[in-house]
Every structure is written in C-alpha cells, then in structure tokens.
Amino acid sequence: MALSDHLRELRARLLRSFVFLVVAFIAMLFLYDELLDLVLDPYNQAREMLGASTETQAYVAGATGPLMLQLKLCGVAALVVSSPFWLYQIWGFIVPGLHPHEKRWSYLFAAIAGPMFFLGVGTGYYVLPKGLEVLIGFTPEGLGNLVEFGEYFSFLTRMLLVFGVAFEIPLFVVMLNLAGVVTGKQLGRYRPWLIMASFIFAAVATPSTDPFSMLALALPMVVLFIVAEVIARLVDRSRGRSTEQWADDELSPI
C-alpha cells in the first residue's frame, strides 16, 4: 500500500475507535452510580477496618467538582470498556506489516496479555483497602482525615495500573524467549537477581507504603517469573537446544 493509503486506513480506524469510545462514554453515564460505588468500595472497606480509631471522610472540592468527577469517572470507564475494540483497530493496522512468524508470536501475546492485565488489576483492587487502611492510619490522634475524591481516584488508577502492567512483565520474558533473545538457562542463572528486582520494583512502584501491598505485587511476580522460566526451558527443549550449545551464553541486550 502507498503511504497515502496507510494514512487513510489509519484515519478510518481512529475514527471508528473514537465513535465507539463516545458511545461507550454515553453508556457509562447511565451507570454512573454503579461505577461510583465500585470505585468507593475500597475506601469504604478501609473505613470499616479503621473503625473508630480514625475519623475519615471523602469529599468533592469546588462547585464544578461533581461534574468533573462524573466526566472523569465515566471517561476512564469508557476507555477500559472499549479497549477490546480500539486495541483490535490498532492490531488490524499493525498485523499486515508483520512476517508470518512474528504474527504467530503476536497472536499468542494478544491472547494472553489481556487476561494477565485484568488479573493484575483485580489483585490490585483486592489489596487496595489494606493499603488505604495503612495510609489513613497514619493520621495523628485527635485529627480527622479528609480524602479529596479526585486525588483518591488518581491514586486508585495508578495502583491498579501498576499491578496490571507488572503482571505483563513475565509474559514479555516468554516472548523474548520465543524470539530467541533469552534462554531458559539464562533465566535460571539470573533468577536470584530477578527475584530481588521484583521486590525492589514492588516497593518503588506501589503508591501505598504498606508491606502488604508490596508483597501482594512482588510474590505473584516471582511466581510468574518462575513459570516463565519453566516455559522457556520447555521451549528450548522442544527446539532441540542442547545444554552444551547454551553453556556459555550471556543475556542478550534488549
């Protein structure tokens, strides 16, 4: 295809994605109350766990705050709900330019990446109340704690995004093995460093400061890395790579 044809195709796919996003946004406006309850549930759970030890209350700031709250919440929800459609549009634009073996790997990645991301988001949502309890629990005795909803929503979004992306990292390791960049033996050699890096990443990346959230992120990452190593070794064996062939291999630059 000529460059102009590629640009026209890109414009058409972007337009379809935008229209679908607008439709999803309108639909989310009708589900605003349910979305608000879903977002506030971790905070309400944290309040229950704190009990009477710390008085805390969520609020919306400013005269335009309620409107911006509704638009922001419904916009993020629409972006998530419509993600399969606009990701498919991006996928449809990229796939024709890939080689057959690259398409095979990318199909595998596309089939696994989505569920892994949502598994990470679900894990983050599950541990969020505990993280909020620890953070709000630092409020000095005799003082109340007011949580501005916009700041809380940004915190929640970052927390879930970190967990979702972190669960994708071992999948990238498997894809690098399928591409011949790393081997199972190399992963085993660097396993202690990968485990340490997982805990460091979890400590730095989680917005909350409690060890529970850190462990909830680091431990699944370590398990997934070990699973990725096992898969890589099975792939290497299926390809007939002998132990002697990879004995002196070093980790290829990425």
C-alpha positions in Angstrom: 0.0 0.0 0.0 1.1 3.6 -0.7 1.7 5.9 2.2 -1.5 7.8 1.5 -3.5 4.5 1.6 -1.9 3.7 5.0 -2.8 7.2 6.3 -6.4 6.8 5.1 -6.7 3.4 6.8 -5.2 4.9 10.0 -7.7 7.8 9.9 -10.6 5.4 9.4 -9.6 3.1 12.3 -9.0 6.1 14.6 -12.5 7.5 13.6 -14.2 4.2 14.3 -12.4 3.9 17.7 -13.4 7.5 18.6 -17.1 6.8 17.7 -17.1 3.6 19.7 -15.5 5.4 22.7 -18.1 8.2 22.6 -20.9 5.5 22.6 -19.3 3.8 25.5 -19.0 7.1 27.4 -22.7 7.8 26.9 -23.5 4.3 28.2 -21.3 4.8 31.2 -23.2 8.0 32.1 -26.2 5.8 32.8 -24.1 3.5 35.0 -22.5 6.4 37.0 -24.0 5.4 40.4 -22.8 1.8 40.0 -19.3 3.0 38.9 -19.1 5.4 41.8 -20.0 2.6 44.3 -17.3 0.3 42.7 -14.6 3.0 43.0 -15.5 4.0 46.5 -15.8 0.4 47.8 -12.1 0.0 48.7 -12.2 3.3 50.6 -15.4 2.2 52.5 -13.8 -1.1 53.4 -10.7 0.8 54.7 -13.1 3.0 56.8 -14.7 -0.1 58.3 -11.3 -1.7 59.1 -10.1 1.6 60.8 -13.3 1.7 62.9 -13.4 4.5 65.4 -9.7 4.8 65.7 -9.5 7.3 62.8 -12.3 9.6 61.5 -12.1 9.9 57.8 -14.5 11.3 55.1 -14.4 11.6 51.3 -15.4 14.9 49.7 -15.6 16.6 46.3 -13.9 20.0 46.1 -15.3 23.0 44.2 -18.5 24.0 42.6 -17.5 22.2 39.3 -16.1 19.2 41.2 -19.2 16.9 41.0 -19.4 17.5 37.2 -15.7 16.9 36.6 -16.0 13.8 38.9 -18.7 12.3 36.7 -17.0 13.1 33.4 -13.6 11.8 34.6 -15.0 8.6 36.1 -17.2 7.8 33.1 -14.4 8.7 30.7 -12.0 6.2 32.3 -14.7 3.5 32.5 -15.5 4.1 28.8 -11.8 3.8 27.9 -11.5 0.5 29.7 -14.8 -1.0 28.4 -14.0 0.0 24.8 -10.4 -1.2 25.0 -11.0 -4.5 23.1 -12.4 -2.6 20.2 -9.7 0.1 19.9 -6.9 -2.4 20.6 -8.4 -4.5 17.8 -8.2 -1.5 15.5 -4.5 -0.9 16.4 -3.9 -4.6 15.9 -5.6 -4.6 12.5 -3.4 -1.8 11.4 -0.1 -3.4 12.5 -0.6 -7.1 11.6 -0.4 -6.8 7.8 3.1 -5.5 8.2 4.4 -8.4 10.2 6.2 -11.5 9.0 4.4 -14.9 9.4 6.5 -16.0 12.4 6.0 -12.6 14.0 2.2 -12.9 13.6 2.3 -16.2 15.3 4.0 -14.8 18.4 1.9 -11.7 18.4 -1.3 -13.8 18.3 -0.1 -15.6 21.4 0.8 -12.4 23.1 -2.6 -10.9 22.3 -4.5 -13.9 23.6 -2.6 -13.9 27.0 -1.9 -10.2 27.6 -5.5 -9.1 28.2 -6.3 -11.7 30.9 -3.0 -11.2 32.6 -3.5 -7.5 32.8 -7.0 -7.8 34.2 -5.7 -10.4 36.7 -3.2 -7.8 37.9 -5.8 -5.1 38.1 -8.0 -7.5 40.1 -5.2 -8.2 42.5 -4.5 -4.5 43.0 -8.2 -3.9 43.6 -8.3 -6.7 46.2 -5.3 -5.3 48.2 -6.2 -1.6 47.9 -8.4 -1.5 51.0 -5.5 -2.7 53.2 -3.2 -0.1 51.6 -5.7 2.7 52.3 -6.1 1.5 55.9 -2.4 1.7 56.5 -2.0 5.1 54.8 -5.0 6.7 56.6 -4.0 5.1 59.8 -1.0 7.5 60.0 -3.4 10.3 60.8 -2.4 11.7 64.2 -4.8 11.1 67.1 -7.3 13.9 67.6 -7.2 14.9 63.9 -9.7 13.9 61.1 -8.8 12.8 57.6 -10.4 14.3 54.6 -9.9 12.4 51.3 -10.5 14.5 48.2 -12.1 12.2 45.6 -10.0 13.4 42.6 -6.8 12.6 44.4 -8.2 9.3 45.6 -9.3 8.4 42.1 -5.9 9.2 40.7 -4.3 7.1 43.5 -6.6 4.2 42.7 -5.9 4.4 39.0 -2.2 4.4 39.5 -2.4 1.5 41.9 -4.4 -0.7 39.5 -2.3 0.3 36.5 0.9 -0.7 38.3 -0.4 -4.1 39.2 -1.8 -4.6 35.7 1.5 -3.7 34.0 3.6 -5.7 36.4 1.7 -8.9 35.6 2.6 -8.4 31.9 6.4 -8.4 32.6 6.8 -12.2 32.8 4.8 -12.5 29.6 7.4 -10.3 27.8 10.1 -12.6 29.1 8.4 -15.6 27.5 8.0 -13.6 24.2 11.7 -12.8 24.3 12.5 -16.5 24.7 10.2 -17.3 21.7 12.0 -14.7 19.7 15.4 -16.3 20.6 16.7 -13.4 22.7 17.0 -15.2 26.0 17.0 -18.9 27.0 15.6 -20.8 30.0 19.1 -21.5 31.3 19.9 -17.8 31.2 16.8 -17.0 33.2 17.7 -19.7 35.8 21.2 -18.1 36.1 19.7 -14.7 36.8 16.8 -16.0 38.9 18.1 -14.5 42.2 18.6 -11.1 40.6 15.1 -11.3 39.1 13.6 -12.1 42.4 15.4 -9.2 44.1 14.4 -6.9 41.2 10.7 -7.9 41.7 10.7 -6.9 45.3 12.5 -3.6 44.5 10.1 -2.9 41.7 7.1 -3.6 44.0 8.5 -1.4 46.8 9.1 1.5 44.4 6.1 1.2 42.1 3.2 0.7 44.6 1.7 4.1 45.5 1.0 2.9 49.0 3.8 2.4 51.5 2.5 -0.7 53.3 4.4 -4.0 53.1 1.1 -5.9 52.4 0.6 -4.2 49.0 4.3 -4.7 48.2 4.2 -8.4 48.9 0.9 -8.8 47.1 2.7 -7.4 44.0 6.1 -9.0 44.4 5.1 -12.6 45.2 2.9 -13.1 42.1 5.6 -11.5 40.0 8.2 -14.0 41.4 5.8 -16.9 40.7 5.2 -15.7 37.2 8.9 -15.3 36.6 9.5 -18.9 37.7 6.6 -20.0 35.4 8.2 -18.0 32.6 11.5 -19.8 33.2 9.8 -23.2 33.1 8.1 -22.4 29.8 11.3 -21.0 28.4 13.1 -24.3 29.3 10.3 -26.3 27.7 10.5 -24.2 24.5 14.3 -24.6 24.4 14.0 -28.4 24.8 11.3 -28.5 22.1 13.7 -26.7 19.8 16.4 -29.2 20.5 18.8 -26.8 22.1 21.5 -28.9 23.8 22.9 -27.9 27.2 26.4 -27.6 25.6 25.2 -25.2 23.0 24.0 -22.6 25.5 26.6 -23.3 28.2 28.5 -20.0 27.7 25.6 -17.9 26.6 25.1 -14.5 28.2 21.9 -12.4 28.5 21.4 -10.7 25.1 20.9 -6.9 25.2 17.2 -5.9 24.9 
